[in-house]
């Protein structure tokens, strides 16, 4: 249900799933894109756990799924500052793992804004 709702709410062509874990949502979104929209990594899954992302990337390669990229980084770390802007950003089941100071950090330091609806939390860099 959550992934269906994300697909309904998605806006624009670029998408970041922060705290992607196994990369299921980015893989699903990349396979749902029309073939003509797969010129580059319009869908990015970001997580701190490199082994999970390596497995997701191998799966994408084996299945011929293009238009998806996996980035190993701490959402609150400096490496995310070099990421491009995204039209849609999700952080599903991520914030319960962070304390309130950690959630405020990306807003104050990196220009992120967070919104919550019935399906979870979405963020956007301003």
N, C-alpha and C positions, 0 to 999 in steps of 0.2 A: 504493500500500500504506500509506503513512504516513497519508494522509487517511482511509482506511477505519479504521485503528487509532484515530485521534483520535475519529472518530464513535463507535466502540465504547466508548472510555474516557470520553467526555464525560459529565459529571454536572451536574444542575441545568438551569436555564433560561437562564442568562446565560453568555456566552462571549467571551473576549478572545484574539485572535491577535496577539501582540506580534511585530513585525518581519514583518508580513504580506506585504510586497513588493507583488505585483500584486493581492492580495486574493482569490485563488482559494479558499482554505479558508473564509473568512467567507461568500463568495458561495455556495459549495456547502452550507454549514450552513444558511444562510438559506433556500435553496430546499428543503432537506430537512425543515424544520419544518412541522408541520401548520398549515393556514391559520389555525386558531383561536389559535395561539401567536404570531402576528405583530402584536401590538398595539403594540409598541415595538421599539427597536433592541436585541434580546436578543443580537445578535451584533455584535461590534465588531472591526474590523481596525485596528491601530495600526502606523504606520511613520514614519520620519523623512523619507521621500521623498514630498513632496506631489504631484508630477506623477503618480506611480503611483497614488496614492489617488484623485486626481481622475478618472483613467481608470476605476478600479474603480467609483466612485460613478456615473459616467455610464452605465457598462454596467448597473449595478443598476437605474437609472432607466429606461433604454431597454427592459430586459427585464421591468420591473414587479416586481422583486425587492424586497420590503419586509422590515422587521425586521433590517436590516443598516446599520451606520454605519461610516464611516471617519474616523479621527482622526489628524491629522498631529502627531506629537510624538516627542521623544527618550525612549525607555523610561526612561532614567536621569535625565531632566530633571524639573523641578518641576511641569510641566503634568500629569504622570501622577498626581500626588497628589490631583487633583480628580476622578479617575475613580472610579466606584462600585466596589464589590466585585463580583467575578465568581465564578461557581460553577466554571468551568473556564478555565484560562489556558494557552495554548501559546506556545512560542518556538522554533519549528522552524527549524533552520539559522540560528540567531541567535548563539548563544554562541561559535561559532568566530570571530566577528568582534569579540569583546570580549576584553580582557585579564582576568586573574583579579581584579584590583582592581575593575574595572567590574562584574563579576558579583557580587562581595561587596557593592557599594554598595547595590543595591536591597534586599538582605536586611537590612542594618544600618540604613539610613536610612528606608526606606519600608515595612518589615515584610513583604517578599515572602519566600516560601519556594519553593525549586526542587526538583523531583523528576525523576528520569530513569528511563525504562523503555526497552524495545526500540524504541519508535517515536520517541523524541526526548526533549525536555525540556518539562516543564509547570511552571508557577508559580502561586502563589496568594498573595494579600495576606492577611495574618493580622489 
